[in-house]
Amino acid sequence: MKTLVLVEHDGSAIKDATLSTVTAAKALGEIHLLVAGSNVGDIAKAAAAIDGVGKVHVADAAHLEHQLAEDVAPIIIDQMGHHDAFLAPATTTGKNVAPRVAAKLDVMQISDIISVEGEDTFTRPIYAGNAIARVKSSDAKKVITVRGTAFDKASAQGGSAEVETIDAGSSGGKSSFVGAELSEGDRPELTSAGVIVSGGRAFGSEEDFHKLLDPLADKLNAAVGASRAAVDAGYAPNDYQVGQTGKIVAPEVYIAIGISGAIQHLAGMKDSKTIIAINKDEEAPIFQVADIGLVADLFKAVPELTEKL
């Protein structure tokens, strides 16, 4: 079975989600990667070095600079003539591209898989992770998105794949890049951080959220996350949101502070290796999944914890 994996990158580096997707693809057979973008020679070299990859297809053109789904999807569809499966990370980018490919191929997309049981059988979480569905596909071509936190990252070194330039097509003119407002900071990116400190609505204000959480995160070299309630209340920006409708994370340590543990939030972080919860409500659902729980007022506990670190 020959698979095509979309390489997610920012023009300068390959995203970690791609490495997890490569691991999932290893269970299906021969792995080819697709690098799409403008001036992506260095990205292609980095992709060729990923362990287990057989070939890297490179679509390099000016109209692919921002990797718009409307321009990338036709390239993938053309490549599917000699590939059996297309895999993409279950990220914003992958979720934008994969459905277009599935629709054009007239196949059923298999979303957010967490294991590969065979060439046609996969598992994926449903009902906010409370049940696991075992899905068997009879489609000749498979279109799959992969939950990165469920698979180990493939080694970024050790491979020596062949690099092949392919037809990049032309812009379909259906969309154009207008601009991007990207949050910047010195902290690790949320989905790849080893430690995450998350806050909930109990902080009461944006000022207290940052005044208490930011120093703790800096001491731990951690990323900062938030529950949907905190984001909706305006305490934290949208890209901090962890949960079913936010980012799926699985760090080594996840510290949930003032978060009750709604099912939607748990769906986004319960695969974390160690979960630490601080909440003054001892009946909070978060304690049911926590490895370490502290029943305390966060306004006293967080400054004390920060001071002792």
C-alpha positions in Angstrom: 0.0 0.0 0.0 1.4 3.4 -1.0 0.5 6.4 1.1 0.9 10.1 0.5 1.4 12.3 3.6 1.0 16.1 3.6 3.9 17.9 5.1 2.7 20.7 7.2 5.2 23.5 7.5 5.5 27.3 8.0 8.1 27.8 5.3 11.1 27.4 7.6 10.4 24.2 9.6 8.3 21.1 9.5 5.5 21.0 12.1 5.7 18.1 14.7 2.2 16.9 13.6 3.7 15.8 10.4 6.1 13.4 12.2 3.2 11.8 14.1 1.4 11.4 10.8 4.4 9.6 9.3 4.3 7.2 12.2 0.7 6.4 11.5 1.5 6.0 7.8 4.2 3.4 8.6 1.5 1.0 9.6 0.0 1.2 6.0 3.1 0.6 3.9 5.3 2.7 1.6 5.4 6.4 2.6 5.7 9.3 0.2 5.5 12.9 1.4 4.1 16.0 -0.4 5.8 19.3 0.2 3.8 22.2 -1.3 4.9 25.8 -1.1 7.2 28.5 -2.5 11.0 28.2 -2.3 10.6 25.0 -0.2 14.0 23.4 -1.1 15.1 23.3 2.5 11.8 21.9 3.7 12.1 19.2 1.0 15.6 18.3 2.3 14.3 18.1 5.9 11.4 16.0 4.8 13.7 13.6 2.9 15.7 13.1 6.2 12.6 11.8 8.1 13.0 8.2 9.0 10.9 5.7 7.0 10.1 8.0 4.1 10.7 6.5 0.6 10.1 9.6 -1.6 9.3 13.3 -1.3 7.2 15.0 -4.0 7.8 18.7 -4.2 5.3 21.2 -5.6 7.1 24.5 -5.6 5.5 27.6 -7.1 4.7 31.2 -6.2 1.0 30.6 -6.0 1.6 28.0 -3.3 3.4 30.4 -0.9 0.5 30.4 1.6 -0.5 26.8 0.9 -4.2 27.6 0.3 -6.3 24.5 0.4 -8.0 25.4 -2.9 -4.5 25.2 -4.6 -3.0 22.3 -2.7 -6.0 19.9 -3.0 -5.8 19.6 -6.8 -2.1 18.6 -6.5 -3.0 15.9 -4.0 -5.9 14.6 -6.2 -3.5 14.3 -9.2 -1.1 12.3 -7.0 -3.8 10.0 -5.8 -3.7 8.3 -9.3 -0.7 6.4 -8.0 -1.2 6.4 -4.2 -3.7 4.3 -2.2 -4.1 6.6 0.8 -3.7 10.2 1.7 -2.9 11.2 5.3 -2.9 14.6 6.8 -2.5 15.8 10.4 -5.8 16.6 12.1 -4.8 20.2 12.4 -6.4 23.3 11.0 -4.5 22.9 7.8 -5.2 19.2 7.5 -8.9 19.6 8.3 -9.1 22.2 5.5 -7.4 20.2 2.8 -8.5 16.6 3.4 -12.3 17.1 3.0 -11.7 18.7 -0.4 -9.6 15.7 -1.5 -12.2 13.2 -0.2 -15.1 15.0 -2.0 -13.2 15.1 -5.3 -12.3 11.5 -5.0 -15.9 10.7 -3.9 -14.8 8.7 -0.9 -15.6 8.9 2.8 -13.0 10.7 4.9 -11.9 8.9 8.1 -11.2 11.6 10.6 -9.0 12.0 13.6 -7.7 8.4 13.8 -5.9 7.2 16.9 -4.7 3.8 15.7 -4.3 1.8 12.6 -5.7 -1.7 12.9 -5.1 -2.7 9.3 -4.9 -1.4 5.8 -8.7 -0.7 5.8 -9.5 -0.5 9.6 -8.9 2.3 12.0 -10.1 3.6 15.4 -11.2 7.1 16.2 -12.8 8.8 19.2 -16.5 9.8 19.2 -18.8 11.5 21.7 -15.9 13.7 22.9 -13.7 10.8 23.5 -16.1 8.8 25.6 -16.3 6.0 23.1 -13.9 4.7 20.5 -15.3 3.8 17.1 -13.7 1.0 15.0 -14.1 2.0 11.3 -13.6 -0.2 8.3 -13.5 1.4 4.9 -14.2 -0.3 1.6 -13.2 2.8 -0.5 -10.4 2.1 -3.0 -8.7 5.3 -2.0 -8.4 6.3 1.7 -8.4 9.9 2.9 -7.5 10.1 6.6 -6.7 12.7 9.2 -4.4 11.7 12.1 -4.6 12.8 15.7 -1.0 13.7 16.4 -1.1 13.1 20.1 -2.0 9.4 19.6 1.2 8.6 17.7 4.9 8.9 18.6 6.8 11.3 16.4 8.9 9.7 13.7 12.6 10.6 13.9 13.5 13.7 11.9 16.9 12.2 11.1 18.1 9.0 9.5 16.2 9.0 6.3 17.5 9.4 2.8 14.4 9.7 0.6 14.4 10.5 -3.1 13.2 14.1 -3.8 11.1 14.5 -6.9 9.7 17.7 -8.4 6.1 17.5 -9.5 3.7 19.7 -11.4 2.5 22.4 -9.1 -0.4 23.3 -11.3 -1.8 26.9 -11.3 -3.9 29.0 -9.0 -7.6 28.2 -9.3 -8.5 31.7 -8.4 -11.1 30.6 -5.9 -9.4 32.2 -3.0 -6.6 34.6 -2.2 -4.4 35.3 0.8 -5.3 38.6 2.4 -3.3 38.5 5.6 -2.6 36.7 8.9 -2.4 37.9 12.4 -0.2 35.5 14.3 0.3 35.5 18.0 4.0 35.7 19.0 5.8 34.8 22.2 8.8 33.2 23.8 6.8 30.3 25.2 6.6 26.9 23.5 3.8 26.3 20.9 0.8 24.8 22.6 0.5 21.5 20.6 4.2 20.6 20.9 4.9 21.8 24.5 6.2 19.4 27.1 4.4 21.3 29.9 1.2 23.2 29.7 -0.4 25.4 32.3 -4.1 26.0 31.6 -6.5 28.3 33.3 -10.3 28.4 33.5 -13.1 30.8 34.2 -12.4 30.8 38.0 -9.7 33.4 37.4 -12.4 36.0 37.0 -10.6 38.4 34.7 -8.1 38.7 32.0 -5.8 40.6 34.3 -5.7 37.9 37.0 -5.4 35.1 34.3 -2.2 36.5 33.0 -0.9 37.9 36.3 -1.1 34.5 37.9 -0.5 32.0 35.1 2.2 33.8 33.1 4.9 33.8 35.9 4.2 30.1 36.6 4.5 29.2 32.9 7.7 31.1 32.6 9.2 29.2 35.6 8.2 25.9 34.1 9.1 26.9 30.5 5.5 25.9 29.7 2.9 26.9 27.2 -0.3 28.6 28.4 -3.7 27.1 27.6 -7.2 27.9 28.6 -10.7 26.3 28.8 -13.4 27.4 26.4 -15.1 29.2 29.2 -12.0 31.3 29.9 -11.7 32.1 26.2 -15.3 33.0 25.8 -15.1 35.3 28.8 -12.2 37.1 27.1 -9.5 36.1 29.6 -7.3 34.5 26.9 -7.0 34.6 23.1 -8.7 31.9 21.0 -5.5 30.1 20.1 -5.0 29.2 23.8 -8.2 27.1 23.8 -7.7 23.4 24.7 -10.6 21.0 24.1 -12.9 19.4 21.7 -13.4 22.7 19.8 -9.8 23.9 20.5 -6.5 22.2 20.4 -5.8 18.6 21.2 -2.7 18.3 23.4 -0.8 15.5 25.2 2.1 17.0 27.0 4.3 15.3 29.6 2.6 17.5 32.3 -0.7 19.3 32.1 -1.6 21.6 34.9 -5.3 22.6 35.0 -6.0 25.5 37.3 -9.5 26.7 38.0 -10.9 24.3 35.4 -13.9 22.3 36.4 -13.3 19.6 33.8 -16.2 19.8 31.3 -16.3 16.8 29.0 -15.3 19.0 26.0 -12.2 20.2 27.8 -11.2 16.7 28.9 -11.5 15.5 25.3 -8.6 17.8 24.4 -6.1 16.9 27.2 -6.9 13.6 28.9 -4.1 11.8 27.0 -1.5 14.0 28.8 1.1 11.8 30.6 0.6 13.5 34.0 -2.4 15.7 34.9 -2.3 18.0 37.9 -5.5 19.8 38.9 -5.9 22.8 41.3 -9.5 23.6 42.1 -11.3 24.7 45.3 -14.3 22.4 44.4 -13.4 18.9 45.6 -16.3 17.5 43.5 -15.0 19.0 40.2 -14.9 16.4 37.4 -11.3 17.3 36.6 -10.2 15.4 39.7 -11.5 12.2 38.2 -8.8 12.3 35.5 -6.1 14.0 37.5 -3.0 12.1 38.7 -2.4 14.8 41.3 -5.1 16.9 42.7 -5.0 19.9 45.1 -8.2 21.3 46.6 -7.3 24.9 47.2 -8.1 28.5 46.3 -6.1 29.2 43.1 -5.5 32.8 44.2 -3.4 31.5 47.1 -2.1 28.3 45.6 -0.7 29.6 42.3 1.4 32.4 43.8 2.8 30.1 46.4 3.6 27.4 43.9 5.3 30.0 41.6 7.4 31.3 44.5 8.6 27.9 45.5 9.7 26.9 42.0 
